């Protein structure tokens, strides 16, 4: 979450300190067969920047944007924007959730709105495989907090003591006469229903706390099973042996020149092949995005090291507050296949060459000179069959061109066999010109995509006019 600490508290913090000679050396690249890491994040402001993006790394330090740098999930609920996503894996590895702040700055909301009268909900997606996700839904977490004014920066961790998840987030609320951001928590098993929210972290006086993330540490490393990093004017570290137990203040990162006036959004990652961790911190003050600070003992403040110049690469998009998941080989294979960097294309009409296929309010038609994302699709491997294609929307990922009663819609993939068949086509030589393309229905092979009165339909093709209507050029 954007650091409002300097606006919300009266703390006077020094300007950015010069980074000293502590340096992070780049580790050897992992073997190609080893699974890597998945970062879930947003990339900036605006209605497209405040959505869900995925990035992948083989070594935890050098990242590649997935899906061609485009969004992978889009919120269509609440404010229709999301920030601060957390990716949660069930202990059995059979279910996943993404939980995120329901906030869209610059899309009808200002920062003042977001502090004093914003959504009390989180946005939740659910999946069984990391690639097919439910449509987003809202989860009200702050509505039961007296004077609760927002719900920011959610996180969740499995608690073996209670056999459920501890879901925690920041809410601006008045308590004991003091209005400020504190961390609250609730318990849940399904991210659909929660227990009554309770106060989790409160700093003294008027000091706000907004971002916090917990990492579990293996036995033999440090004195605590859990370590949490929080943005509270500093980047404060605390340790505990129980998620809902007593936490001990371990210090902060000001000793290496990092305070809350420079960085925010702490994001933990453990290197899979060694007892070393990186705490990614978002350099919001300088606008440079995340950087990794490494340690061999998360509970020992003196072990944290700054990165050397050139020792990491965050890829083409700016990475903003998110979370990192260590992938299994099977998960990585699915993710890299689903979110491959397939270029965006347009479909140009053969007989109306100034018109292109586009969606408008989820209806599908051909319109003149459309160049924006409504007319851009990724030709994915077909959802059904082999040697086939499906058309995924660029600006509504997870939505595909799909026929229903021979009419076309842009529809969300519900994961059913019927949907897959209705959204799959064979790309063949153009019926009107073999240098162009036509698209034969997988579920109705006697029918093709064609336009009629500028609307897209699925029809049998028997006339010269119909052959022209059913012919398209796939173009950049």
N, C-alpha and C positions, 0 to 999 in steps of 0.2 A: 504494500500500500504506500502510495506517495507519502513521504515523510512530512506530516503536518506538525511534527513536534515543535519545530522552531516557531510555528505560528500559534500553536495552542498552549505553549508553556512559556514562562518568563525566563527560561534558562538562557544564559549568554554563553555560547560555545565559541571556541577559537575557530578561526578560519582553517582551511585545509592545511594539515601539517605535511611537511616534506617527507616522502617515503625514504626510509633509511636503507642501509645496505643489507638487510635481511632479504634473502632471495629464495625463490622456489625454483628448483631445477626440474626440467621436464623429464618425467620417467620414461623408460623404454615403452614403446608402443606395445599393446597387448597383441598376442597372436590372433590372427584373423579368425580362428575358430572360436575364440572366447566371446561370450555375449557382452554387449555393451550397456549403455545407459540411455534412458529416455527422459528428456526434460519437457515438462508441461509448463507453458508460460503464456503471457500476453506480450505485445510488442510496443505499445504506445497508446496515444490518445485516439479519439475518433471512433466511429461505429465499427470500423474494420480492425483497428489496432487493438481494441478491447474485446477480443474474442480468444478462443483457445488455439494455441499453436504448439506443434511438436518439433523437437530437435533431437538428434541422435549423436552419440559419441562412442568411439571404441575405447578411449582411454580416460574419459572423464574430464579432459582438459580442452580438447579440440572438438568443436561441435559443427554439425551439418544440419541445415534446415531441412525438414521433411515437407512433403507435399509441395515442392517447388517454392517454399517460403510462404505459401498461402495458409490461411486458417484451416484447421482440421475439424473444429466444431464451432457452431454459431448459436448464440442464445437468441431464441425467439420469444422469451418470456420476460416478465418484469421490465427492467429498463432496456432490455435487448442489448446489453453489453455486460462483459464480465472482466474482472481483474483478479489477480492473486490466486490462481488455481492451485489446488492440491490434489495430487493423484494418489489414491488409496487402494492398496491391494489387500484382499481378504487373506487371512492366515493360510487358508487352503489353496490359494492361488486360483480359485474358481470364480472370483467376482472382483470387479474393480468399480471404483467411483471417482468421478471428478467433482469436487466441490469448489465453488468460486464466489467471490463477492459480486453481488448484483448491482453493478454500478457502471455508468457510461458517461464519463466526463466529456463535455462538449457535445453531447447528444441530447440536450434538453436538461442537463443537470450541471450546476456549477460546483466548485469545491465547497462553497459555503452551504449549498443544499446538502451535499454529501455528508457534511459534518453534523448538521442540525436537524435535517428532516429527510432522510434517505430511506432506501428500502431496508426493512427489518428481516429480509429473506436472504438466503443463499440460493445459488443455482446449482442443481445436482444433475449429473449424467450417470448412467449405470451401464456396465458392459460385462460380458462373460469371457471376452477374448481380447480386449484392448482395441479392436478394430470396428466392431459393430456396436454402436452406442444407442441407448434410448434417446428419445427426444428429451430436451431439458425440462426440469420441473422445479418449482419453488419450494423451499423448506423454510418456514418461519422459525427463526431462532431467537430474535430479540423482542418479539411482540410481548412476551411475558415479563420482560425486564422493566421495572418502573422507570418511566421517563427515557426508555431506550430509544435512541434516535437513529441508529444505523446498525449494520452488521458487516464488519470488514475482515479481510485476511483470514479465512477459515483454514484450519488444519485438523487432522484427526490421526490418532494412533491407537492401535489395538492394545487393550489393557488385559493381560492374562489374569489379573487378580479378580476382575469382575466379569470376564468373558464377554466383553463388548468393547465398543470404540469410545474413546474420549474425544468428543468433538469440541474444539475450542476456537474462539474468535474474539475480535475487539468490538466493543460497543461503547459509544459515547452516551453517558447517562449520569444523572445526578444521584449521588449517594453521600449521606452524611453532609449534605449541603455543598458538595463539591462536584461540579460538572466537568468530566474529563473522560478520556478513553481508558478502559480497563479490559482485562481479558476475562471472559466468562466461559463456562464449559457446560456441556450436557452429555449424557450418555445415550448411545444408540446402537442398535444392531443392524439397521437397514437404511439409515439416512432418509427415512420417511417419517418416523416418529421419534421424538426425543424426550428425555426427562426434563423436569423443570430446570431452567438455567440457574447456575450457581456462580458466584464470584470465584475466579481462579487466581488471577494475579492482579495486585493493586500496588502501585508505587506510592511513596509518601507524598503528602501535600498535594500540589496541583500537577505533579508530574504525570504525563500521559505514557501509556504503553500501547503500541499498535500491532507490531509484527512480532510473533514468536513462533519458533519451530523446535520440536523435540527430536533428538536422535537417541536410539538405543545403542549402548556400547557393550561389547562382549566382556565376559569375565576376564579379569587379568589386566585390563586396561583402565588405569585410574581407579578412583575410589567410589564411583557412582555408576549405577546401571543406566541412568538416563541423564542426558545433558540438554539443556535448552538454551537457545540464543534468542535474545529479545532486543527490539529496537525501542529504547526508552530514554532517549537523549544520549545514550551510549549504545554500544553493542554489548549487552550484559550477558554473562554466562552464569548458569546455575546448575547444580547437580542434585540428584535425588535417586533413591533406590525404589521409589514408588511414584507412579505418575500422579496420583492424587494425594501423595504424602507431603512431607515437609521438604522444602527445597533450600539448598545452601548457596549463598552468593559466592561465586568463584572469582569475581573480578570482571574486567571488561577489556576491550581491545584498544584502548587509548594508548597503551604502551607501544603499539606499532603504528600509531598515527591515525587510527580509525575511530571516529565518533559518529553519533547520530546526525551531525551536521553535514556529513559527507556521504554516508552509506545507510542503507535500509534493507528490508526484505531478506533476512537471513535464510539460507537454503542449504541444508546439509546434504552431503553425498559421501558415502564410504567407497574407497577404491576396493574393487572386488578381490584383488589378488594380494592384499597386504593390509596390515593394521595402520592405515593412514586415511585421514578424512580431509575433505575440503569443505569449508564453509563459504559458499558463494554469497557475495554481498553486492547489492545494486548501488552503483555509484551515481545516485540520482542527482547530486549537486553539480556534478560535472557533465551529466548526460551521457556517460560512457557505458552504461549498462553494467552487467555482472562482471565481477572478477573473483578468482578463487584464492582463498587464504587457507593454507594447509596446516595440519597438525597430526602428530602421532598419538596424541592424548587429548581428546576434546575437553576434559575437565581441568587441564593445566594451561592457564592463560599464557605462560611463558614459552609454550611450544609452538605458538601460531606464527607462521611465516608469510610474508608478502610475496606475491608472484614477481618473478623476473620479467622484464620486458621481452615479449615474443614467446613466452612459455605457454601461452594458451591462446585459443581462437574461438570466439563465440559464434562464428558464422555470419551470414549475410544480414540477418535481422537483429535488432536490439532485443536482448532478452530481459524481460521485466519479471517481477516477483512471481515465482512459481515453485515447482518441486521436481525432484529427480527420483526416478525409479531404476534400481539395478535389475536389468532384464535377465530372464532365463533365455536359453537358446531358442526355445519354441516361441516365446513371446517376441523375441527380436525378429525372428523370421516372419511372423505374422505382421508385425508393425512395419517393417521395411517393405514388405510386399504391398500392403494396403496403402501406405502413404508414400509410395514411390514418387520421384520428381517428374511426373508426367506433365508435359507442357500444356498450357491452356490453348484451346483451339476455338475457331468459329465455324459455323456451318452456313455457307453461302448458297442461296437459291440459284438454280441453273437458269430458270426463265425469268426471274426478277433479280438480276445480279446486284442491285443496290440494296437488297433485303437479306437479312440474316435471321437465323433461328434465335429466339430469345424467350425468356420467361418474364411474365408481368403478372403479379399477384398469383403466382403459381400456375397460371394458364400459359400455354406455349403457342407461339405464332411466329411469323416472319415479319420483320419491320425494317424500315429503311435506315441505312447507314448507322446501325447500332454498333458501337465499339466497346462499350462499357462491360462490366462484369456480368450483367444480366444476359449477355450474348456469348459468354465464355464458358466452355465445358472442357473437362478432362476426359479423354477417351480411355477409360479403364478396361482392363480385361473383363470380359462379360461376366455378370453375376451368375449366369447359368451357361452350361455348355463349354466347349473349347473352340478356339479360333473365332470368338465373338467379341463384341464391344458393348459397353454401357456408358452412358453420357452422364457424368457427375458435374453438378453445378460448381463453379469456382467460388461464388459468393454465398452459396448455401451448401457447404460440404455435407455429404451424407444424403443429399437430395439428388434424385436421378430423373431423367426423362422416362416417363412410364405411361403406357396406354391403359385406359380403362374404358370399357365399352367403345373401343376404337377411337376415343378422344385422348389427347395428350395432356398430361399435367406434369409439373415438377413436384415430385412426391418424396417423402422421407422413406428411406429403406427400412422396412420393419423387420427384415431378416427372414421373411417367409419365402418358401419355394415359389409361391404364386408371384410375389413381387419380383423376385429375381428373374423369372421367365418373362414377365411383362416389361421388364426394363432392359432386356438383352436383345441384341440385333447382330445380324451378319453383314459385314461391310462387303459389298460386291461391286463389280463394275457398273458405272452409271447406266441406267436404263435408257437415257437419252443421249449419253456421250460416255464411252467407256473410259475416257481419261478423268472423268469425275466419279462420284460414288453414289450408290443407292444403299438403303439399309433395310434388310429383310427381317421381319419379325421372327424371333426365336419361337414364340408360343403359337404364332399363326403364320406359318411359312408361306402361305399364299398371299400375304399382305405385306405392304411396304410403308415406310414413313413417307408421307406426302403432305403438301399444303393444299388447302382448298379454302378460297375466300380468305387467304392469309392465315388461317388457323391450321395447326398441325393435326393430322388424322392418320389412322392406320387403315389403308384401303387395298383392295385388289387393284392391280394396274392392268388396264386393258386397252387404253387409247393412247394416241400420241400425246395429247395434252397431259394425261395422267403420268406418262413416262417423264415428261419434263418437270411436272410438279414433284416427282419422286427422286429427282436428281440433285445432288448437292456437291459442293467442293469443301473439303476440310482444309481450312486455311489458318494461318497464324493471326 
